[in-house]
Amino acid sequence: MGLEFDSFTLAASTTDLSEEPAAREFADAIEFRMDLASEPLAALEAYDERVASTPDAMPILATNRAAWEGGEAADDGRLETLTAATRFDAVEAIDIELESLRAGATSATDAREAARERDVSVVVSAHDFEATPLAVEMRETLTEACEYGDVGKLAVTAADREDALALLTVTHQLTAAGHDVATMAMGEAGSHTRAVAPVYGSRIGYAPVVPERATAPGQYDLETLAELVERLQAVPPSAA
């Protein structure tokens, strides 16, 4: 059964699955950055074997991020490796770039279909490392991503609070319309959205297991983000 994103999921990002025990206290899942690991499939196999004897080990969201979208994986074989990851029991979700699916690449479609067949959830993601698009563009991107996957993810770069507010507004609108989305604004001006976006419906948050190895600009450390989200979600909407 795939990861269910009907409520907020805090994913601890790592390139080393042996770090998983250190994240259990605060996280709900592990985002395994396959593109930053030397032998990702071997690491997943070893993790699967360990999970069999460790029932409280966390499920994995596997990401094999393309170099053209902020990662380090070359296109050759990248999505095929992600498809192979779906055969491991511990992998309960994968991340596929929206642009790959838009392009109609057979390897992207195959990865999504393999996930479907194996009850693995699909996060369809888009990133803008330079700016925050217009609200109408963000709505269109997230809506399209949700059509392809179980969760539409959008990460933008905020220059100021106005950008951050636009992203939070879009998050609220899409959630109210019944979509499962994950949103965050990268950079100093948008870092607070990682804690605040879940209040407006964002289903996934990301934080590094080891703060010095953050995988995106503006990430909080895992303990801090877990505490902030918990506190903010505990405040009733009508509280003043």
VOPAGU-2260 file (C-alpha; in pm, 1 decimal, decimal comma):
REM VOPAGU-2260
SITE   aa  ch    i         X         Y         Z
SITE  MET   A    0       0,0       0,0       0,0
SITE  GLY   A    1     138,9     337,9     -97,7
SITE  LEU   A    2     198,2     634,9     126,7
SITE  GLU   A    3    -131,1     805,7     200,6
SITE  PHE   A    4    -118,9    1182,4     183,5
SITE  ASP   A    5    -460,7    1252,1     333,2
SITE  SER   A    6    -283,3    1439,7     612,0
SITE  PHE   A    7      55,2    1610,7     646,7
SITE  THR   A    8     362,3    1390,9     596,8
SITE  LEU   A    9     704,9    1507,2     710,2
SITE  ALA   A   10     974,2    1353,1     492,0
SITE  ALA   A   11    1332,3    1340,9     618,4
SITE  SER   A   12    1564,0    1385,8     321,5
SITE  THR   A   13    1882,2    1182,0     304,6
SITE  THR   A   14    2129,7    1019,8      69,7
SITE  ASP   A   15    2221,4     757,9     329,4
SITE  LEU   A   16    1946,0     519,5     442,3
SITE  SER   A   17    2148,1     415,4     746,3
SITE  GLU   A   18    2048,1     756,3     890,1
SITE  GLU   A   19    1681,4     652,0     905,7
SITE  PRO   A   20    1676,4     561,3    1278,0
SITE  ALA   A   21    1791,3     913,4    1367,2
SITE  ALA   A   22    1486,3    1059,7    1191,1
SITE  ARG   A   23    1213,5     838,7    1339,9
SITE  GLU   A   24    1138,9    1065,0    1633,7
SITE  PHE   A   25    1034,9    1352,8    1409,8
SITE  ALA   A   26     955,9    1225,6    1058,1
SITE  ASP   A   27     683,4    1015,0     897,8
SITE  ALA   A   28     882,8     900,3     595,0
SITE  ILE   A   29    1226,7     910,6     437,1
SITE  GLU   A   30    1288,0    1096,0     112,7
SITE  PHE   A   31    1573,5     898,7     -39,6
SITE  ARG   A   32    1766,3    1116,0    -284,0
SITE  MET   A   33    1876,7     845,9    -523,5
SITE  ASP   A   34    2048,7    1097,5    -749,5
SITE  LEU   A   35    2290,2    1186,3    -468,7
SITE  ALA   A   36    2364,3     827,2    -363,9
SITE  SER   A   37    2641,1     616,0    -517,6
SITE  GLU   A   38    2454,2     282,8    -538,7
SITE  PRO   A   39    2089,3     364,5    -472,7
SITE  LEU   A   40    1933,2      32,7    -573,7
SITE  ALA   A   41    2177,1    -162,9    -358,8
SITE  ALA   A   42    2097,3      71,5     -71,1
SITE  LEU   A   43    1724,7      10,0    -117,4
SITE  GLU   A   44    1776,8    -364,8    -123,1
SITE  ALA   A   45    1970,5    -351,4     203,5
SITE  TYR   A   46    1705,0    -127,2     356,8
SITE  ASP   A   47    1430,0    -368,2     252,6
SITE  GLU   A   48    1611,4    -649,9     428,1
SITE  ARG   A   49    1650,2    -438,5     740,0
SITE  VAL   A   50    1284,2    -337,0     740,7
SITE  ALA   A   51    1184,8    -704,3     756,2
SITE  SER   A   52    1337,1    -720,2    1104,3
SITE  THR   A   53    1259,5    -361,9    1206,4
SITE  PRO   A   54     881,8    -306,0    1194,2
SITE  ASP   A   55     906,0      60,4    1296,5
SITE  ALA   A   56    1133,7     155,8    1004,7
SITE  MET   A   57     984,0     437,0     798,6
SITE  PRO   A   58     851,6     410,3     442,1
SITE  ILE   A   59    1048,9     565,5     158,4
SITE  LEU   A   60     962,8     837,1     -91,0
SITE  ALA   A   61    1217,3     775,8    -367,3
SITE  THR   A   62    1343,0    1074,6    -565,8
SITE  ASN   A   63    1589,1    1052,4    -854,3
SITE  ARG   A   64    1605,4    1420,4    -937,5
SITE  ALA   A   65    1712,7    1526,8   -1284,2
SITE  ALA   A   66    2009,0    1761,0   -1323,0
SITE  TRP   A   67    1787,5    2001,4   -1518,6
SITE  GLU   A   68    1556,1    2028,0   -1216,8
SITE  GLY   A   69    1808,2    2083,7    -941,9
SITE  GLY   A   70    1933,5    1728,8    -890,1
SITE  GLU   A   71    2239,5    1541,5   -1006,8
SITE  ALA   A   72    2101,1    1252,9   -1212,1
SITE  ALA   A   73    2175,9    1240,2   -1583,6
SITE  ASP   A   74    1877,0    1158,1   -1803,1
SITE  ASP   A   75    2022,4     832,8   -1934,7
SITE  GLY   A   76    1862,6     555,4   -1727,7
SITE  ARG   A   77    1737,2     791,2   -1457,8
SITE  LEU   A   78    1368,4     707,4   -1478,0
SITE  GLU   A   79    1437,2     340,7   -1540,0
SITE  THR   A   80    1626,9     336,3   -1209,4
SITE  LEU   A   81    1332,5     506,9   -1041,9
SITE  THR   A   82    1101,6     243,8   -1189,2
SITE  ALA   A   83    1325,9     -28,5   -1047,8
SITE  ALA   A   84    1293,7     132,1    -705,0
SITE  THR   A   85     919,9      60,8    -700,8
SITE  ARG   A   86     984,2    -312,3    -663,1
SITE  PHE   A   87    1111,4    -267,5    -307,6
SITE  ASP   A   88     849,1    -303,3     -36,5
SITE  ALA   A   89     984,5      -9,5     162,5
SITE  VAL   A   90     932,7     228,5    -131,1
SITE  GLU   A   91     576,4     352,5     -87,7
SITE  ALA   A   92     601,7     664,2    -304,8
SITE  ILE   A   93     812,0     799,9    -589,8
SITE  ASP   A   94     864,9    1151,4    -723,7
SITE  ILE   A   95     844,1    1215,3   -1098,0
SITE  GLU   A   96     904,7    1556,6   -1252,7
SITE  LEU   A   97     600,0    1707,3   -1419,9
SITE  GLU   A   98     812,0    1810,8   -1716,7
SITE  SER   A   99     904,3    1447,8   -1785,8
SITE  LEU   A  100     539,1    1348,0   -1796,2
SITE  ARG   A  101     444,0    1653,7   -2001,6
SITE  ALA   A  102     703,9    1557,6   -2259,9
SITE  GLY   A  103     540,0    1218,0   -2296,7
SITE  ALA   A  104     863,0    1033,0   -2229,4
SITE  THR   A  105     799,0     658,4   -2231,3
SITE  SER   A  106    1029,5     612,6   -1933,1
SITE  ALA   A  107     825,2     862,2   -1727,8
SITE  THR   A  108     497,4     694,1   -1817,5
SITE  ASP   A  109     647,8     353,2   -1742,8
SITE  ALA   A  110     760,8     472,5   -1399,0
SITE  ARG   A  111     415,2     602,4   -1318,3
SITE  GLU   A  112     244,6     285,5   -1441,5
SITE  ALA   A  113     484,3      62,6   -1249,5
SITE  ALA   A  114     404,0     260,0    -937,1
SITE  ARG   A  115      31,7     220,9    -997,3
SITE  GLU   A  116      63,5    -154,7   -1047,7
SITE  ARG   A  117     261,5    -192,2    -725,4
SITE  ASP   A  118      39,5      37,4    -512,7
SITE  VAL   A  119     314,2     297,6    -486,5
SITE  SER   A  120     196,7     658,4    -460,6
SITE  VAL   A  121     317,6     913,8    -714,3
SITE  VAL   A  122     426,4    1269,4    -633,7
SITE  VAL   A  123     448,4    1481,2    -948,8
SITE  SER   A  124     678,2    1777,0    -894,6
SITE  ALA   A  125     779,3    2107,7   -1047,5
SITE  HIS   A  126    1047,9    2350,1    -931,6
SITE  ASP   A  127    1131,4    2710,5   -1009,0
SITE  PHE   A  128    1474,6    2802,2    -873,9
SITE  GLU   A  129    1461,9    3161,2    -996,9
SITE  ALA   A  130    1124,9    3312,4    -910,4
SITE  THR   A  131     763,3    3269,7    -803,5
SITE  PRO   A  132     532,2    3242,4   -1106,6
SITE  LEU   A  133     204,8    3429,0   -1127,6
SITE  ALA   A  134     -75,1    3278,9    -917,3
SITE  VAL   A  135    -265,7    3163,7   -1225,5
SITE  GLU   A  136      43,6    2979,7   -1348,5
SITE  MET   A  137      98,0    2811,1   -1011,3
SITE  ARG   A  138    -264,5    2695,9   -1006,1
SITE  GLU   A  139    -232,8    2555,3   -1356,7
SITE  THR   A  140      92,8    2375,2   -1273,5
SITE  LEU   A  141     -42,9    2218,3    -956,3
SITE  THR   A  142    -371,3    2118,5   -1118,4
SITE  GLU   A  143    -186,9    1948,0   -1402,5
SITE  ALA   A  144      50,8    1775,2   -1161,2
SITE  CYS   A  145    -245,4    1642,6    -963,2
SITE  GLU   A  146    -395,5    1500,9   -1282,2
SITE  TYR   A  147     -80,4    1296,0   -1337,2
SITE  GLY   A  148     -17,4    1186,8    -978,4
SITE  ASP   A  149    -155,6    1144,9    -628,9
SITE  VAL   A  150       7,8    1466,4    -507,0
SITE  GLY   A  151     110,5    1771,6    -705,0
SITE  LYS   A  152     424,8    1932,7    -568,6
SITE  LEU   A  153     542,3    2285,0    -645,6
SITE  ALA   A  154     856,2    2450,3    -508,4
SITE  VAL   A  155     919,3    2811,9    -605,1
SITE  THR   A  156    1170,7    3078,5    -507,4
SITE  ALA   A  157    1031,7    3371,2    -313,2
SITE  ALA   A  158    1185,0    3717,4    -341,7
SITE  ASP   A  159     960,2    3869,2     -73,9
SITE  ARG   A  160     654,9    3810,0     145,2
SITE  GLU   A  161     421,0    3886,4    -142,4
SITE  ASP   A  162     556,5    3582,9    -326,8
SITE  ALA   A  163     516,8    3369,2     -16,2
SITE  LEU   A  164     158,6    3487,9      33,2
SITE  ALA   A  165      73,4    3409,1    -330,0
SITE  LEU   A  166     197,4    3053,2    -286,7
SITE  LEU   A  167       2,9    3003,6      36,3
SITE  THR   A  168    -311,3    3140,3    -127,7
SITE  VAL   A  169    -279,6    2898,7    -418,6
SITE  THR   A  170    -216,3    2614,3    -174,4
SITE  HIS   A  171    -539,0    2698,1       9,1
SITE  GLN   A  172    -737,4    2728,4    -314,1
SITE  LEU   A  173    -622,7    2394,9    -454,6
SITE  THR   A  174    -679,9    2218,6    -123,7
SITE  ALA   A  175   -1030,0    2366,4     -99,0
SITE  ALA   A  176   -1096,9    2234,8    -449,2
SITE  GLY   A  177   -1015,1    1882,2    -334,1
SITE  HIS   A  178    -659,0    1845,9    -463,9
SITE  ASP   A  179    -367,2    1701,7    -266,3
SITE  VAL   A  180     -74,1    1938,2    -307,6
SITE  ALA   A  181     266,9    1993,5    -152,6
SITE  THR   A  182     408,5    2344,2    -170,1
SITE  MET   A  183     704,0    2539,1     -38,6
SITE  ALA   A  184     896,4    2854,8    -124,4
SITE  MET   A  185    1272,6    2824,1    -133,4
SITE  GLY   A  186    1515,2    3090,9     -21,6
SITE  GLU   A  187    1528,5    3314,5     284,6
SITE  ALA   A  188    1210,3    3508,1     202,6
SITE  GLY   A  189    1011,3    3189,8     169,4
SITE  SER   A  190    1161,9    2964,8     434,8
SITE  HIS   A  191     869,4    3017,5     674,2
SITE  THR   A  192     629,7    2866,3     418,2
SITE  ARG   A  193     777,5    2524,6     494,1
SITE  ALA   A  194     617,6    2549,2     837,6
SITE  VAL   A  195     311,2    2752,3     743,2
SITE  ALA   A  196     202,3    2582,3     416,9
SITE  PRO   A  197      70,9    2271,5     599,7
SITE  VAL   A  198    -180,1    2496,3     777,4
SITE  TYR   A  199    -317,1    2583,8     432,2
SITE  GLY   A  200    -326,4    2222,8     315,4
SITE  SER   A  201      21,9    2130,7     195,7
SITE  ARG   A  202      56,2    1753,8     235,6
SITE  ILE   A  203     434,1    1707,1     239,0
SITE  GLY   A  204     720,7    1885,3     410,7
SITE  TYR   A  205    1090,3    1816,4     365,1
SITE  ALA   A  206    1380,9    1856,1     604,3
SITE  PRO   A  207    1730,9    1705,1     603,6
SITE  VAL   A  208    1827,7    1436,2     852,1
SITE  VAL   A  209    2166,6    1609,0     872,6
SITE  PRO   A  210    2120,9    1990,5     856,2
SITE  GLU   A  211    2457,1    2043,4     685,9
SITE  ARG   A  212    2335,3    1831,3     394,3
SITE  ALA   A  213    2016,9    2021,9     311,8
SITE  THR   A  214    1888,6    1933,8     -35,3
SITE  ALA   A  215    1713,4    2265,5    -105,8
SITE  PRO   A  216    1768,1    2629,0      -4,5
SITE  GLY   A  217    1576,8    2745,6     301,4
SITE  GLN   A  218    1514,6    2406,7     461,5
SITE  TYR   A  219    1473,1    2391,5     839,1
SITE  ASP   A  220    1641,3    2115,1    1034,2
SITE  LEU   A  221    1412,4    1816,9    1094,2
SITE  GLU   A  222    1341,3    1873,5    1463,6
SITE  THR   A  223    1264,0    2242,7    1415,4
SITE  LEU   A  224    1024,5    2184,0    1127,1
SITE  ALA   A  225     844,1    1905,0    1312,0
SITE  GLU   A  226     796,4    2128,5    1615,4
SITE  LEU   A  227     680,6    2429,8    1413,3
SITE  VAL   A  228     427,0    2230,5    1211,6
SITE  GLU   A  229     290,7    2062,6    1522,5
SITE  ARG   A  230     246,6    2394,7    1703,0
SITE  LEU   A  231      88,5    2573,2    1409,4
SITE  GLN   A  232    -153,2    2291,9    1330,5
SITE  ALA   A  233    -263,2    2284,9    1693,9
SITE  VAL   A  234    -389,6    2643,8    1674,6
SITE  PRO   A  235    -765,0    2657,1    1596,2
SITE  PRO   A  236    -842,3    2854,4    1274,3
SITE  SER   A  237   -1057,5    3099,8    1470,2
SITE  ALA   A  238    -792,0    3172,2    1732,2
SITE  ALA   A  239    -674,5    3530,9    1747,3
